[in-house]
Amino acid sequence: MHWPSALQPLIIPQSHPERSKLLDLVLTLQKESERLKSRLPTSLADALPRLIRSMNCYYSNLIEGHNTHPVDIERALQQDYSQDQEKRALQREAVAHIEVQSWLDAQLFDRQALFSVALAKEIHSRFIQLLPEALRWVETPDSGERIEVLPGQLRRNDVRIGQHVAPPVQEVPELLARWEKAYAPLSVVEQLLHVAAAHHRWLWIHPFNDGNGRVARLLSHVQFNKLLEAGALWSISRGLARNVDQYKQLLAACDQPRRNDLDGRGHLSQEALIQFTAFILETCALDQVRFMHDLIQPQALSTRIMRWTVE
């Protein structure tokens, strides 16, 4: 395989018939996000992002298979950790996620930086450094060898993730350079359109020994929120977790080579990438903005906050 071109397609072609529908979703997302900001009561402007970070952490952990209850997350934020070693480790993982997202939400990024390898490495470094020792090691499925996950460092071995064989370790730097070159220079609208593509292609490269899913979700979170100037008022992780089977199925479909001559001209399936893009824009972005708009209605706010904690 010619690995430098293996990521193609990175960009949805201008000529594709579904592109206009996807752009309509982007424009609707921009309008709905602005509506959410304009109707947010001043009293909630500072408090709500903190709630969103805890919510995002809870759902992101669910995707990882770690069910850390919101009550335990809140206790951990108050330095009240469980005596159970495993539960305590997951609480520390939750705090790590929230601290990294809090840092991201507070930064002023230019558009190019949002799709940079440097930012992804910084997210990974900050997150891994905050994890307990027990969560900083992975085992290779074939040999059972234990490998330490080094903060911000690219993987040092070849890996298989389910049915997906990730690119050889020596190809990773060049593929990451192509990933950044494809998305960083785009316009705001085009970057919003390609958040999903960047998300999948990052996972396909699988740059780190562990933490790739977490980094991809945090990248998508900060990309949407900064490009929309959304004020960290919503996150895609709730949509991903509530539709996790569909999310994983669509990711797996994007891993597949193109099906036929009508499925683009790149190595990977173009139609699968377009379906994943629609899913992210509709289910994991637009629906979540509308959910938050309903959530902030004063007459129902307290009830709705309690509801999400027990979902």
Stockholm file with secondary structure:
# STOCKHOLM 1.0

chainA/1-311         MHWPSALQPLIIPQSHPERSKLLDLVLTLQKESERLKSRLPTSLADALPRLIRSMNCYYSNLIEGHNTHPVDIERALQQDYSQDQEKRALQREAVAHIEVQSWLDAQLFDRQALFSVALAKEIHSRFIQLLPEALRWVETPDSGERIEVLPGQLRRNDVRIGQHVAPPVQEVPELLARWEKAYAPLSVVEQLLHVAAAHHRWLWIHPFNDGNGRVARLLSHVQFNKLLEAGALWSISRGLARNVDQYKQLLAACDQPRRNDLDGRGHLSQEALIQFTAFILETCALDQVRFMHDLIQPQALSTRIMRWTVE
#=GR chainA/1-311 SS CCGGGTTCCCSCCTTCTTHHHHHHHHHHHHHHHHHHHHTSCGGGTTHHHHHHHHHHHHHHHHHTTCCCCHHHHHHHHTTCCCSSHHHHHHHHHHHHHHHHHHHHHHCCCCHHHHTCHHHHHHHHHHHHHHSCGGGSEEECTTTCCEEECCTTCCCSSCCEETTEECCCGGGHHHHHHHHHHHHTTSCHHHHHHTHHHHHHHHHHHCCSSSCHHHHHHHHHHHHHHHHTTCTTCCCTHHHHHHTHHHHHHHHHHHTSBCCSTTSCSSSBCHHHHHHHHHHHHIIIIIHHHHHHHHHTCGGGHHHHHHHHHTC
#=GC SS_cons         CCGGGTTCCCSCCTTCTTHHHHHHHHHHHHHHHHHHHHTSCGGGTTHHHHHHHHHHHHHHHHHTTCCCCHHHHHHHHTTCCCSSHHHHHHHHHHHHHHHHHHHHHHCCCCHHHHTCHHHHHHHHHHHHHHSCGGGSEEECTTTCCEEECCTTCCCSSCCEETTEECCCGGGHHHHHHHHHHHHTTSCHHHHHHTHHHHHHHHHHHCCSSSCHHHHHHHHHHHHHHHHTTCTTCCCTHHHHHHTHHHHHHHHHHHTSBCCSTTSCSSSBCHHHHHHHHHHHHIIIIIHHHHHHHHHTCGGGHHHHHHHHHTC
//
